C-alpha cells in the first residue's frame, strides 16, 4: 500500500516545496514506522540545538509553555536565546510560524518515541496498545510539552490546524495511515475486535491526549500525585488493562 503525496496539500510554495516521496506502508510495523519518520521533510525537523536556529526553538518552547502564545514576545524569545531579534524574523518570519515550528518539534518528539514502539518487535495489536501508553510516558518525561498541548487545545487548536495543513501528507495524516494499517493487521490476526479503524484511532488519541489535558484536574479530584513513580506505574498498569479490555478480543472469543 502506498500513500500518494499530493503537492497541493503539503502547504509549501515555490522553492520551499520539498521532494515528495511515496510512503510505502506495507511490510513489518517497524519498517513502516521507519519509512514514515524518514519521509518527514527537513523543514519540520528540529535544528541543531547549538545553532542560533536551535537556540531560538528551545527558548520559544520554554516561553510558550510558561506564558502562552499571546503573552510571549519575539523580543523575549530573542533575549532568552541570546540572539538578535532580526534573526527570528530571518529564520522564521513571524511569531506564528515560529510557534508552529515549536509545535512541529513536539509532534516529532512524540513520533520518534512512537517509532521506537513499532521497532520493538511487538505484534500489531501490542503496538496499538503501546502507542497511547508511550505517548503518556513521553509527555511525563517532558512536562513542558504537556503545557504546550494544553494551551493549544484550550485555544481551539488554531495554529495546530495550520501546522497539520503545512505537514500535508507527511505528519499526522501519514501517521494515521500507519496506525490504520497496524490496526487492520491486528483485526486480520483475530487479536483485535473488528471495530472500524475510524473508531479505534480516535480512542487511542483520546486515551493519551485526553489524559494530558485532564491530568491537573484528575490529580486534584482524585487526590493523587502522578509525578510519584509508584503512583504512575500503577496508573499505567490499570490503563493498559482498560485499553486491552476495550479493543482486544479474549482468547477463544469469536465475537
C-alpha positions in Angstrom: 0.0 0.0 0.0 1.4 3.4 -1.0 0.3 6.9 0.2 0.4 9.3 -2.7 1.9 12.6 -1.8 -0.2 15.4 -3.3 1.9 18.6 -3.9 -1.1 20.8 -3.5 -1.7 19.5 0.0 1.7 20.0 1.5 1.4 23.7 2.4 4.7 24.7 0.7 5.1 27.2 -2.1 7.7 27.8 -4.7 11.3 26.9 -3.9 10.3 25.7 -0.4 8.4 22.7 -1.9 10.2 19.6 -0.5 10.7 16.4 -2.5 7.6 14.3 -2.4 8.3 10.6 -1.7 5.7 7.8 -1.8 5.3 6.4 1.7 5.1 2.7 1.4 3.2 1.4 4.5 3.5 -2.3 3.6 6.0 -4.5 5.3 6.5 -5.1 9.0 5.4 -2.4 11.5 9.0 -1.4 12.3 9.7 -1.0 8.6 6.6 1.2 8.1 7.5 3.3 11.1 11.0 3.9 9.8 9.7 4.9 6.3 7.2 7.3 7.9 9.8 9.0 10.1 12.3 9.3 7.2 9.7 10.9 5.0 9.2 13.9 7.2 10.8 17.0 5.4 13.8 18.7 6.9 11.7 21.8 7.2 10.0 20.3 10.2 12.9 18.6 11.9 14.4 20.3 15.0 17.6 22.2 14.2 20.9 21.6 15.9 20.4 23.0 19.5 23.8 24.6 19.4 23.0 26.7 16.4 21.1 30.1 16.6 18.0 28.4 15.0 18.1 25.7 17.6 18.5 28.1 20.5 15.5 30.1 19.2 13.4 27.0 19.0 14.4 25.9 22.6 13.8 29.4 24.0 10.5 29.7 22.3 9.4 26.2 23.5 10.1 27.2 27.1 8.4 30.6 27.0 5.4 29.5 25.0 4.9 26.7 27.6 5.3 29.0 30.5 3.4 32.1 29.2 1.3 31.0 26.3 1.4 32.3 22.7 -0.2 35.7 23.2 1.9 36.7 26.3 5.2 35.7 24.7 7.0 38.3 22.6 9.6 37.6 20.0 11.9 40.1 21.8 11.8 37.9 25.0 12.5 34.8 22.9 15.5 36.5 21.3 16.8 37.6 24.7 16.4 34.1 26.1 18.1 32.5 23.1 20.9 35.1 23.1 20.3 36.2 19.5 19.4 39.3 17.7 15.7 39.9 17.2 16.2 40.1 13.5 17.4 36.5 13.4 14.0 35.3 14.5 12.4 37.1 11.5 15.2 35.9 9.2 14.7 32.2 10.2 11.0 32.0 10.9 9.4 35.1 9.5 6.6 35.5 12.1 5.8 34.6 15.7 3.0 32.4 14.4 5.3 30.4 12.1 7.9 30.1 15.0 5.2 28.8 17.3 4.1 26.2 14.6 7.7 25.0 14.3 7.8 24.6 18.1 4.6 22.5 17.9 6.2 20.5 15.0 9.1 19.7 17.2 6.7 18.5 19.9 5.0 16.2 17.3 8.3 14.9 16.1 9.4 14.1 19.6 6.2 12.0 20.1 6.5 10.4 16.6 10.1 9.5 17.3 9.2 7.7 20.5 6.2 6.1 18.8 8.5 4.8 16.1 10.6 3.1 18.8 7.4 1.3 19.9 7.0 0.0 16.4 10.6 -1.0 16.2 10.5 -3.0 19.4 9.4 -6.2 17.6 5.9 -6.1 19.1 2.9 -7.7 17.3 0.5 -5.2 15.6 -2.1 -5.4 18.4 0.6 -4.8 21.0 1.8 -1.8 19.1 -1.7 -0.3 19.1 -1.9 -0.8 22.9 1.6 0.6 23.5 1.2 3.8 21.4 -1.1 5.8 23.9 0.9 4.5 26.9 4.2 5.5 25.1 2.8 9.0 24.4 1.8 9.4 28.0 5.3 8.4 29.2 7.0 10.7 26.7 4.9 13.7 27.9 5.5 12.8 31.5 9.3 13.0 30.9 8.9 16.4 29.3 6.2 18.2 31.3 6.6 21.4 29.3 5.2 19.5 26.3 2.0 18.9 28.2 1.7 22.6 29.0 2.1 23.4 25.3 -0.5 20.8 24.3 -3.0 22.0 26.9 -2.6 25.7 25.9 -3.0 24.8 22.2 -6.1 22.7 22.8 -7.5 25.4 25.1 -7.1 28.0 22.3 -9.1 25.9 19.8 -6.1 24.4 18.0 -6.0 27.3 15.5 -2.2 27.1 15.0 -2.1 23.3 15.2 -4.7 23.1 12.4 -2.5 25.3 10.2 0.5 23.1 11.1 -1.3 19.9 10.1 -2.1 21.6 6.7 1.6 22.5 6.4 2.7 19.0 7.2 0.4 17.8 4.3 0.7 14.1 3.8 3.7 13.8 6.0 2.8 14.3 9.6 -0.5 13.2 11.4 -2.1 12.2 8.1 0.6 9.6 7.4 0.7 8.6 11.0 -3.0 7.9 10.9 -2.4 5.7 7.8 0.4 3.9 9.6 -1.8 3.3 12.6 -4.8 2.3 10.5 -2.7 -0.4 8.7 -1.4 -1.7 12.0 -5.0 -1.9 13.4 -6.2 -3.8 10.3 -3.4 -6.3 10.8 -4.4 -6.9 14.4 -8.0 -7.5 13.2 -6.9 -9.8 10.5 -4.9 -11.8 13.0 -8.1 -12.1 15.1 -6.5 -10.3 18.1 -8.4 -7.1 17.9 -12.2 -6.6 17.9 -13.3 -5.9 14.3 -14.2 -2.3 15.2 -13.7 0.2 12.4 -10.3 1.8 12.5 -12.2 5.1 12.3 -13.4 4.3 15.8 -10.2 2.8 17.3 -7.9 5.7 16.2 -9.9 8.4 18.0 -10.0 6.1 21.0 -6.2 5.8 21.0 -5.8 9.6 20.6 -8.3 10.3 23.4 -6.6 7.9 25.9 -3.3 9.7 25.5 -4.2 13.4 24.8 -7.3 13.4 26.9 -5.2 12.3 29.9 -2.6 15.0 29.1 -5.3 17.6 29.0 -7.1 16.5 32.2 -4.2 15.5 34.4 -4.2 18.5 36.6 -7.9 18.1 37.3 -7.6 14.3 37.8 -4.8 14.8 40.4 -6.9 17.4 42.2 -10.2 15.5 42.4 -8.6 12.0 42.9 -6.0 13.4 45.4 -3.2 11.6 43.6 0.3 12.7 42.6 1.2 11.3 39.2 4.7 12.6 39.5 5.3 9.8 42.1 6.8 6.9 40.2 4.9 4.2 42.1 1.6 6.0 41.6 2.4 6.5 37.9 3.4 2.8 37.4 0.1 1.6 38.9 -1.8 4.2 36.9 -0.3 3.0 33.6 -0.8 -0.7 34.6 -4.5 -0.1 35.0 -4.7 2.0 31.9 -3.1 -0.8 29.9 -5.7 -3.3 31.2 -8.5 -1.0 30.3 -7.2 -0.5 26.8 -6.8 -4.2 26.4 -10.3 -4.9 27.6 -11.6 -2.3 25.2 -10.1 -3.4 21.9 -8.5 -6.9 22.3 -10.5 -10.0 21.8 -10.1 -12.6 24.6 -8.6 -15.9 23.6 -11.3 -18.1 22.2 -13.8 -15.3 21.7 -15.1 -15.3 18.1 -17.5 -12.3 18.5 
